[in-house]
Amino acid sequence: MLLLGGLVLSACSDPKTDTLGVEEPPALAPPASGVQFASAATTLDPGEEAYRCFDFELPKDGAFPLVGIETQVPGLSVHHFGLFTNALPKAGLQSFSCEEMGAAWGLITGGGVGTPPMTFPQGTAMSLAAGAHIVLQLHLLNASTQPTTVSPVRVNLVSAKSTDALEAVGLLITGTLGITLPPKTEGTVVMGGCEPTEPLLHVFAAFPHMHKLGRRIETHVVPTDGGASRQLSDVTWDFSDQGIYSVAGATAPGERIETTCTYDNPQDKTVEFGLHTQNEMCVNVLYYYPAKERSSYCGIP
């Protein structure tokens, strides 16, 4: 595999075995049109949890119209990944510890084990700036009793040949940080949302995220007239199979988006919001078009 500033130009296709003896699939091939970003292999001590980030740069020869995403995530030790733009790049920084997201980061996509490839609707694209600084963030956890090396996470950004007449794709990141799960409880519900700053005329995909106590995550549109809400997505949560789901829906001016998360906490301790595996989250990322903003938050400060 040849790397040039984090951009994969070619890739090995032979399977190999990781440090826990699990055979890995051949490396994901780069896209015919677009770029591939790949993290470095990362070694974790027994029980170690870490956030690691890797810097990349998009090609500088023009705006990058993103129309599809393909990923390859190792089945062991990867909690989730996020791919972001960074408006304030740190020159020369290639790999760093990054538990907290930067204030100037803008989400492009995220996923985990089992997240499928995604193609945007025909005639749409997420426009990324030429030469944009990209951060690939990995949340890693070695739950075993021996050291392990986590294989590279690979993300393909598939580009359109032309930006002509493409409607802009945006992300609305909805949910709540207000999570408190009492010990020995079942069915605890938390909720968060907002009135979007612009109507979501075409919502076409949802990427929900919770941790190991999550049981269900739903997102609804709440009308202004007090009528029945309309469901956008409803996912029975499985931490080991984190999908991006096709949905279809829209909001009108003044309507609210609300995301509801349900948890069971069999432990003897209270669990609250946090970024580590022993904490919990309640987030649903909605993909929509046309968008004035590439990413915005809804119910999350």
C-alpha positions in Angstrom: 0.0 0.0 0.0 1.4 3.4 -1.0 0.4 6.4 1.1 0.8 10.0 0.0 -0.3 12.5 2.7 -2.8 9.9 3.9 -4.3 9.4 0.4 -4.3 5.8 -0.6 -3.1 5.3 -4.1 -3.1 1.5 -4.2 -3.9 -1.2 -1.7 -2.9 -4.8 -0.8 -5.6 -7.4 -1.4 -4.3 -10.3 0.6 -6.1 -11.4 3.8 -4.1 -11.5 7.0 -4.6 -12.4 10.6 -4.8 -9.9 13.5 -3.1 -10.3 16.9 -6.0 -12.1 18.4 -6.0 -14.7 15.6 -9.0 -13.4 13.6 -8.6 -13.5 9.8 -9.3 -10.2 8.2 -10.8 -9.5 4.8 -8.8 -8.1 1.9 -8.3 -4.3 2.2 -11.1 -2.2 0.8 -10.1 -1.0 -2.7 -10.0 2.8 -3.3 -13.0 4.2 -5.3 -12.8 4.6 -9.1 -13.6 8.3 -8.6 -12.7 9.9 -5.3 -10.2 9.2 -2.5 -9.6 6.7 0.3 -8.4 7.7 3.8 -7.0 5.0 6.1 -5.8 5.1 9.7 -2.6 3.6 10.8 -2.7 0.3 12.7 -3.0 1.1 16.4 -1.8 -1.1 19.3 -3.8 -1.1 22.5 -2.9 -2.6 25.9 -5.3 -5.0 27.7 -8.4 -3.0 28.7 -7.2 0.2 27.1 -9.7 2.7 25.7 -8.5 5.5 23.4 -9.5 8.2 21.0 -7.0 8.5 18.1 -7.2 10.9 15.2 -5.5 10.9 11.8 -5.0 14.0 9.5 -5.6 14.0 5.8 -6.2 16.5 3.0 -8.5 16.5 0.1 -7.1 17.1 -3.4 -6.5 20.7 -4.2 -7.6 20.7 -7.8 -11.2 21.8 -7.2 -14.2 21.4 -5.0 -15.0 17.8 -4.0 -18.6 16.7 -4.7 -19.2 13.8 -2.3 -21.9 11.4 -3.6 -21.1 8.2 -1.7 -19.3 6.7 1.2 -17.8 3.2 1.6 -16.1 1.9 4.8 -14.1 -1.0 6.2 -14.1 -1.2 10.0 -12.3 -4.1 11.9 -14.7 -6.3 13.8 -12.6 -6.0 17.0 -11.8 -3.0 19.2 -13.4 -0.2 17.1 -16.3 1.4 19.0 -17.1 3.9 16.2 -15.4 6.3 13.8 -16.2 9.9 12.7 -15.0 11.7 9.7 -14.8 15.5 10.0 -13.6 18.6 8.2 -11.5 20.9 10.3 -11.5 24.7 9.6 -8.5 25.2 11.8 -6.0 22.6 10.7 -2.8 22.1 12.7 0.1 22.0 10.2 2.1 18.8 10.1 0.0 17.0 12.6 -0.6 13.4 11.3 -1.8 11.3 14.3 -2.9 12.6 17.7 -5.0 11.8 20.8 -8.4 13.4 20.5 -11.1 12.5 23.0 -12.9 15.7 22.4 -14.0 17.0 19.0 -12.5 20.3 17.9 -14.7 23.4 17.9 -14.0 23.9 14.2 -14.9 20.3 13.2 -17.8 19.6 10.9 -19.2 16.1 10.6 -19.1 14.4 7.2 -20.1 10.9 8.2 -19.7 8.3 10.9 -20.1 4.6 11.5 -19.0 1.5 13.3 -18.9 -2.3 12.9 -21.5 -3.3 10.3 -22.1 0.2 8.8 -23.0 -0.3 5.1 -22.0 1.7 2.1 -24.1 4.7 1.3 -24.9 6.5 -2.0 -26.6 9.9 -2.0 -29.8 10.3 -4.1 -29.1 11.1 -7.8 -28.6 14.7 -8.4 -27.3 15.5 -4.9 -23.8 15.9 -3.4 -22.1 17.2 -0.2 -19.7 19.8 -1.4 -16.3 19.7 0.3 -13.7 22.5 -0.3 -10.6 21.9 -2.4 -7.7 20.9 -0.2 -10.0 20.6 2.9 -8.3 19.3 6.0 -10.0 16.0 7.1 -9.8 14.3 10.5 -10.6 10.6 10.9 -11.4 10.0 14.6 -11.5 6.5 16.0 -12.9 5.5 19.4 -11.0 2.3 20.3 -11.4 -0.2 23.1 -9.5 -3.4 23.8 -11.8 -5.5 25.9 -9.5 -8.5 25.9 -6.8 -9.6 28.4 -3.9 -9.3 25.9 -2.5 -6.5 23.8 -4.0 -6.2 20.3 -3.2 -4.3 17.2 -6.3 -2.7 15.5 -6.1 -2.9 11.8 -6.6 0.3 9.7 -10.1 1.8 9.3 -10.6 2.7 5.7 -13.1 5.3 4.4 -13.8 5.8 0.7 -15.2 9.2 -0.3 -16.8 8.7 -3.8 -16.9 11.9 -5.9 -19.1 13.0 -8.8 -17.4 13.8 -12.1 -19.0 17.2 -12.1 -20.7 19.6 -9.7 -23.2 20.8 -12.3 -26.8 21.1 -11.0 -26.2 19.1 -7.8 -28.4 19.9 -4.8 -26.5 20.2 -1.6 -26.7 17.5 1.1 -26.6 18.5 4.7 -26.6 16.8 8.1 -28.8 17.5 11.1 -27.3 16.0 14.3 -30.2 15.6 16.7 -30.5 14.1 20.2 -29.6 15.1 23.8 -26.7 15.2 26.2 -29.2 15.0 29.2 -28.8 11.3 30.0 -29.1 9.9 33.5 -29.9 6.2 33.9 -30.5 5.1 37.5 -29.1 1.7 38.5 -31.2 -1.5 38.1 -33.8 0.2 35.8 -35.5 -0.8 32.5 -37.1 1.4 29.9 -35.6 4.8 30.9 -36.4 7.3 28.2 -34.6 10.5 27.3 -35.5 13.0 24.5 -34.0 15.9 22.7 -34.7 18.0 19.6 -35.3 21.4 18.1 -37.0 23.4 15.4 -34.6 23.2 12.5 -33.3 26.5 11.1 -34.4 25.4 7.6 -37.1 23.0 6.4 -35.8 19.5 5.7 -37.5 18.9 2.4 -36.0 15.5 1.7 -34.6 13.4 4.6 -33.1 10.3 3.0 -30.9 8.5 5.6 -30.4 8.3 9.4 -27.3 7.2 11.3 -28.2 6.6 15.0 -25.7 6.2 17.8 -26.0 4.8 21.3 -23.7 2.7 23.5 -24.2 -0.7 25.1 -27.2 0.1 27.3 -29.3 1.5 24.4 -32.4 -0.5 23.3 -34.2 1.7 20.9 -33.8 5.1 19.2 -36.6 6.9 17.4 -36.9 10.2 15.6 -40.2 12.0 14.8 -41.4 15.2 13.2 -43.8 17.0 15.6 -46.3 19.3 13.7 -47.1 22.8 14.7 -50.9 22.1 15.0 -50.6 19.6 17.8 -51.5 16.7 15.5 -49.9 13.3 15.5 -46.2 13.1 15.0 -44.7 11.5 11.9 -42.0 8.9 12.3 -38.7 9.5 10.5 -36.7 6.5 11.9 -37.2 3.8 14.5 -34.3 1.5 15.2 -34.0 -1.4 17.7 -30.4 -0.7 18.8 -27.6 -3.3 18.4 -24.2 -2.0 19.4 -22.5 -4.7 17.3 -24.3 -3.7 14.1 -24.3 0.0 13.6 -26.2 0.8 10.4 -27.1 3.8 8.2 -30.8 3.4 7.4 -32.8 4.6 4.4 -35.6 6.9 5.5 -38.1 9.2 3.8 -39.6 12.3 5.3 -39.7 16.0 5.5 -40.4 18.9 7.8 -42.4 22.1 7.2 -41.5 25.5 8.7 -42.1 25.6 12.4 -42.2 21.8 12.9 -39.9 20.2 15.4 -37.5 17.2 15.2 -37.5 15.0 18.3 -35.2 12.1 19.0 -36.1 9.6 21.8 -33.7 7.0 23.3 -34.7 4.1 25.5 -32.2 2.2 27.8 -32.0 -0.7 30.2 -29.4 -0.3 33.0 -28.8 -3.6 34.9 -25.7 -2.2 36.6 -25.4 -1.1 40.3 -24.4 2.4 39.3 -25.9 5.4 37.6 -24.9 5.9 34.0 -24.8 9.4 32.4 -23.8 10.9 29.1 -20.2 10.6 28.1 -17.8 9.6 25.3 -16.5 6.4 26.8 -18.0 3.0 26.3 -19.2 2.8 29.9 -21.2 6.1 29.4 -24.2 6.5 27.1 -25.1 8.7 24.1 -28.4 9.6 22.2 -27.6 10.9 18.7 -29.3 10.5 15.4 -27.6 12.0 12.3 -30.1 12.9 9.6 -29.0 13.3 5.9 -31.2 15.6 3.9 -31.3 18.0 0.9 -31.3 20.7 -0.3 -29.3 22.2 2.6 -27.9 25.6 3.3 -25.7 24.3 6.0 -23.5 21.2 5.7 -23.9 20.2 9.3 -25.8 21.6 12.3 -26.9 20.5 15.8 -30.4 20.0 17.0 -31.0 19.7 20.8 -27.3 19.2 21.4 -25.3 22.3 22.6 
